[in-house]
Amino acid sequence: MCSAVVISLIFFAHAVSQSRPTDPNYAPGYKIKFNDAYPFLLISQKSLDVLNEQLKEPVSINRFRPKYLLFLIQSFRERNESIYNLWKDVKIGENTFHSTELCYRCKVPTINQETAEAGSEPSATLMKFRSDKVLKTNKKPQGRIYFGQMLVWEDYVAQEKRKTIKVGDPVYVLKMVSSYDDVSV
């Protein structure tokens, strides 16, 4: 069980005209608005901590723009900082989410938000342990790096009543895959 923190919420007045479909190969029937590829991005604080331990200058979670930041409670299954990347179905409070694919990173995290200066970090460091070459040993590398898990909300298609996620809500893993070779990227 974990706790989740909501980072940002955005409201669109004209949902139909301001939306587009997600990738039908991974999440058919879902739509997005402001987001790049999928409606939700999940990252754990532990993953950020592991990255920052390897950087000369630590970076803020703001660089990655997650909707949910997990503070994992240590247990034998969660000692691996990126175990959440193997989650396929997860329940946060009353909401069930399905994993679509790992979040491949663009250049935005390399831009210092306070100075607007671009650099090579954190991408250069992530390439060493979060690249498709390292994670996906059964596929031809495309030079991508991954940090985070992209999700869709199960009840979106059914248009059920909106449910709230609060700081401290329990997080339950409903389904996992056994390796990165089984994760969509």
Summary of the structure (lengths in Angstrom):
residues: 185
radius of gyration: 16.3
end to end distance: 25.9
largest distance: 46.5
contacts: 508
relative contact order: 0.23
helix: 22%
strand: 28%
